């Protein structure tokens, strides 16, 4: 459900879908689904890189061989343009 990827923020969904009325958003909020494999991933080797990844919406997953792994759901409508780590 899209609400899961926006932390349940209906106003964010409204903005992403470019709706003028919240009622329209409520109709569609449960109709958009992401596949589980639709994630962007990034890595970090320093605390500063990790902070940057977290600040743009990545979630920490695990660490392997001193490399921290992060992921976030892919978004639609180009919302993440310019936010890559």
N, CA, C and O of each residue as an XYZ file, in Angstrom:
340
protein
N       0.822     -1.176      0.000
C       0.000      0.000      0.000
C       0.872      1.248      0.000
O       1.914      1.277      0.656
N       0.470      2.244     -0.706
C       1.270      3.463     -0.802
C       1.403      4.159      0.538
O       2.417      4.808      0.798
N       0.401      4.038      1.392
C       0.479      4.669      2.704
C       1.670      4.141      3.496
O       2.276      4.880      4.272
N       2.003      2.893      3.311
C       3.156      2.307      3.997
C       4.446      3.011      3.588
O       5.312      3.242      4.433
N       4.589      3.353      2.323
C       5.812      3.959      1.817
C       5.908      5.451      2.107
O       6.965      6.056      1.924
N       4.810      6.044      2.559
C       4.826      7.463      2.926
C       4.570      7.626      4.409
O       4.214      8.709      4.873
N       4.755      6.540      5.155
C       4.527      6.542      6.603
C       3.110      6.967      6.955
O       2.885      7.592      7.992
N       2.153      6.630      6.096
C       0.751      6.915      6.367
C       0.355      8.366      6.170
O      -0.734      8.759      6.587
N       1.191      9.166      5.559
C       0.908     10.583      5.391
C       0.079     10.806      4.127
O       0.607     10.816      3.014
N      -1.215     10.984      4.317
C      -2.137     11.156      3.188
C      -1.839     12.439      2.429
O      -2.011     12.484      1.211
N      -1.401     13.471      3.116
C      -1.090     14.732      2.431
C       0.111     14.578      1.499
O       0.158     15.207      0.442
N       1.077     13.748      1.881
C       2.207     13.464      0.990
C       1.719     12.736     -0.251
O       2.134     13.053     -1.365
N       0.836     11.758     -0.060
C       0.275     11.020     -1.192
C      -0.503     11.966     -2.090
O      -0.389     11.890     -3.313
N      -1.287     12.852     -1.504
C      -2.065     13.837     -2.271
C      -1.136     14.675     -3.143
O      -1.419     14.914     -4.317
N      -0.035     15.113     -2.562
C       0.930     15.925     -3.312
C       1.580     15.110     -4.427
O       1.723     15.598     -5.548
N       1.978     13.867     -4.127
C       2.623     13.025     -5.123
C       1.709     12.725     -6.303
O       2.155     12.663     -7.449
N       0.420     12.538     -6.008
C      -0.543     12.242     -7.073
C      -1.079     13.505     -7.746
O      -1.828     13.441     -8.721
N      -0.678     14.647     -7.203
C      -1.084     15.958     -7.738
C      -2.597     16.148     -7.728
O      -3.179     16.692     -8.667
N      -3.217     15.690     -6.649
C      -4.652     15.880     -6.491
C      -4.937     17.230     -5.849
O      -4.158     17.718     -5.030
N      -6.056     17.823     -6.229
C      -6.478     19.079     -5.619
C      -7.327     18.821     -4.382
O      -7.331     19.618     -3.443
N      -8.048     17.699     -4.388
C      -8.950     17.383     -3.280
C      -8.520     16.099     -2.587
O      -8.205     15.105     -3.240
N      -8.509     16.128     -1.275
C      -8.112     14.967     -0.493
C      -9.048     13.782     -0.726
O      -8.635     12.630     -0.596
N     -10.298     14.061     -1.066
C     -11.263     12.996     -1.331
C     -10.820     12.127     -2.505
O     -11.015     10.911     -2.489
N     -10.228     12.746     -3.515
C      -9.734     11.988     -4.663
C      -8.561     11.096     -4.258
O      -8.450      9.957     -4.711
N      -7.712     11.615     -3.421
C      -6.568     10.833     -2.948
C      -7.040      9.613     -2.179
O      -6.501      8.519     -2.348
N      -8.039      9.796     -1.338
C      -8.536      8.690     -0.524
C      -9.080      7.550     -1.392
O      -9.023      6.388     -0.989
N      -9.602      7.869     -2.569
C     -10.104      6.836     -3.486
C      -8.972      5.954     -3.986
O      -9.149      4.747     -4.151
N      -7.817      6.546     -4.226
C      -6.731      5.851     -4.896
C      -5.621      5.361     -3.971
O      -4.750      4.608     -4.407
N      -5.634      5.762     -2.731
C      -4.492      5.495     -1.858
C      -4.179      4.008     -1.723
O      -3.013      3.640     -1.582
N      -5.169      3.168     -1.761
C      -4.899      1.734     -1.607
C      -4.751      1.015     -2.945
O      -4.601     -0.207     -2.965
N      -4.788      1.734     -4.048
C      -4.717      1.103     -5.364
C      -3.302      1.030     -5.925
O      -3.071      0.297     -6.886
N      -2.368      1.752     -5.369
C      -1.001      1.766     -5.880
C      -0.163      0.831     -5.022
O      -0.094      0.982     -3.802
N       0.467     -0.128     -5.670
C       1.274     -1.109     -4.953
C       2.674     -1.156     -5.543
O       2.856     -0.985     -6.748
N       3.641     -1.384     -4.703
C       5.010     -1.609     -5.121
C       5.324     -3.075     -4.939
O       4.877     -3.687     -3.968
N       6.069     -3.639     -5.837
C       6.584     -4.993     -5.649
C       7.688     -4.917     -4.599
O       8.343     -3.885     -4.451
N       7.884     -5.987     -3.891
C       8.887     -5.992     -2.835
C      10.302     -5.735     -3.355
O      11.161     -5.275     -2.603
N      10.552     -6.029     -4.641
C      11.903     -5.841     -5.169
C      12.126     -4.455     -5.764
O      13.163     -4.207     -6.378
N      11.173     -3.561     -5.591
C      11.306     -2.230     -6.152
C      11.930     -1.278     -5.135
O      11.265     -0.404     -4.580
N      13.228     -1.478     -4.910
C      13.946     -0.650     -3.956
C      15.170     -0.042     -4.595
O      15.789     -0.635     -5.478
N      15.514      1.155     -4.138
C      16.802      1.751     -4.453
C      17.723      1.340     -3.323
O      17.290      1.250     -2.174
N      18.968      1.095     -3.624
C      19.924      0.709     -2.594
C      21.140      1.622     -2.651
O      21.465      2.189     -3.694
N      21.801      1.752     -1.513
C      23.040      2.510     -1.444
C      23.894      1.918     -0.329
O      23.409      1.142      0.494
N      25.151      2.288     -0.314
C      26.065      1.805      0.717
C      26.769      2.990      1.361
O      26.804      4.092      0.813
N      27.325      2.736      2.527
C      28.101      3.759      3.227
C      29.245      3.073      3.966
O      29.098      1.970      4.493
N      30.391      3.758      3.989
C      31.542      3.213      4.713
C      31.947      4.125      5.866
O      32.787      3.751      6.685
N      31.357      5.318      5.938
C      31.648      6.247      7.026
C      30.349      6.690      7.681
O      29.263      6.528      7.125
N      30.486      7.250      8.867
C      29.311      7.760      9.576
C      28.661      8.896      8.785
O      27.434      8.982      8.729
N      29.448      9.751      8.187
C      28.901     10.867      7.401
C      28.089     10.363      6.206
O      27.008     10.886      5.933
N      28.590      9.363      5.497
C      27.842      8.778      4.377
C      26.542      8.151      4.874
O      25.508      8.258      4.214
N      26.589      7.500      6.028
C      25.390      6.887      6.600
C      24.365      7.956      6.963
O      23.174      7.780      6.707
N      24.815      9.065      7.558
C      23.908     10.170      7.895
C      23.235     10.723      6.647
O      22.041     11.024      6.654
N      24.010     10.852      5.582
C      23.460     11.385      4.336
C      22.396     10.438      3.776
O      21.336     10.883      3.335
N      22.675      9.146      3.793
C      21.701      8.163      3.291
C      20.424      8.216      4.113
O      19.327      8.197      3.555
N      20.550      8.280      5.415
C      19.372      8.351      6.280
C      18.592      9.639      6.061
O      17.362      9.635      6.119
N      19.298     10.750      5.807
C      18.623     12.040      5.643
C      17.792     12.121      4.372
O      16.900     12.965      4.274
N      18.066     11.260      3.394
C      17.275     11.284      2.156
C      16.330     10.088      2.068
O      15.852      9.744      0.987
N      16.065      9.462      3.210
C      15.007      8.461      3.247
C      15.416      7.008      3.154
O      14.551      6.134      3.101
N      16.701      6.723      3.134
C      17.127      5.329      3.115
C      17.011      4.742      4.510
O      17.178      5.452      5.502
N      16.727      3.461      4.590
C      16.655      2.733      5.857
C      17.855      1.808      5.958
O      18.235      1.151      4.989
N      18.445      1.766      7.144
C      19.580      0.893      7.389
C      19.108     -0.552      7.381
O      18.103     -0.879      8.012
N      19.829     -1.429      6.666
C      19.468     -2.842      6.597
C      20.445     -3.691      7.397
O      20.037     -4.394      8.321
N      21.714     -3.636      7.061
C      22.716     -4.453      7.749
C      24.104     -3.940      7.407
O      24.258     -3.002      6.624
N      25.098     -4.556      7.993
C      26.490     -4.235      7.681
C      27.220     -5.514      7.307
O      27.049     -6.545      7.957
N      28.024     -5.448      6.272
C      28.800     -6.607      5.835
C      30.192     -6.135      5.452
O      30.342     -5.219      4.643
N      31.196     -6.748      6.025
C      32.595     -6.412      5.739
C      32.878     -4.921      5.892
O      33.628     -4.347      5.102
N      32.283     -4.294      6.899
C      32.518     -2.879      7.154
C      31.754     -1.927      6.259
O      31.976     -0.717      6.314
N      30.855     -2.450      5.430
C      30.045     -1.614      4.531
C      28.600     -1.674      5.003
O      28.019     -2.754      5.112
N      28.019     -0.504      5.283
C      26.623     -0.423      5.707
C      25.719     -0.423      4.470
O      25.981      0.288      3.500
N      24.673     -1.214      4.516
C      23.735     -1.329      3.396
C      22.415     -0.655      3.764
O      21.890     -0.851      4.860
N      21.890      0.135      2.838
C      20.650      0.880      3.027
C      19.733      0.631      1.832
O      20.197      0.312      0.737
N      18.436      0.780      2.053
C      17.483      0.723      0.938
C      16.287      1.606      1.252
O      16.021      1.939      2.407
N      15.567      1.981      0.187
C      14.309      2.714      0.300
C      13.437      2.307     -0.871
O      13.953      1.945     -1.928
N      12.128      2.360     -0.704
C      11.236      2.012     -1.809
C      11.412      2.999     -2.963
O      11.609      4.194     -2.744
N      11.341      2.491     -4.180
C      11.365      3.379     -5.339
C      10.092      4.195     -5.306
O       9.031      3.708     -4.917
N      10.212      5.422     -5.713
C       9.048      6.303     -5.723
C       8.635      6.536     -7.162
O       9.355      6.187     -8.097
N       7.465      7.130     -7.323
C       6.940      7.412     -8.650
C       6.954      8.903     -8.904
O       7.160      9.685     -7.976
N       6.740      9.311    -10.135
C       6.652     10.700    -10.568
C       7.958     11.479    -10.397
O       7.940     12.709    -10.346
N       9.082     10.782    -10.310
C      10.356     11.470    -10.231
C      10.552     12.278     -8.958
O      11.344     13.220     -8.949
N       9.866     11.941     -7.907
C       9.924     12.699     -6.669
C      11.338     12.733     -6.094
O      11.712     13.723     -5.465
N      12.124     11.696     -6.288
C      13.443     11.636     -5.678
C      14.545     12.261     -6.526
O      15.726     12.082     -6.226
N      14.192     12.966     -7.547
C      15.220     13.550     -8.400
C      16.149     14.436     -7.588
O      15.707     15.328     -6.865
N      17.414     14.181     -7.716
C      18.411     14.985     -7.029
C      18.669     14.558     -5.595
O      19.440     15.220     -4.900
N      18.062     13.488     -5.128
C      18.260     13.068     -3.758
C      19.115     11.811     -3.655
O      19.166     11.190     -2.594
N      19.764     11.439     -4.697
C      20.570     10.213     -4.659
C      21.777     10.414     -3.778
O      22.307     11.515     -3.632
N      22.193      9.295     -3.192
C      23.394      9.318     -2.359
C      24.546      8.791     -3.160
O      25.666      8.718     -2.656
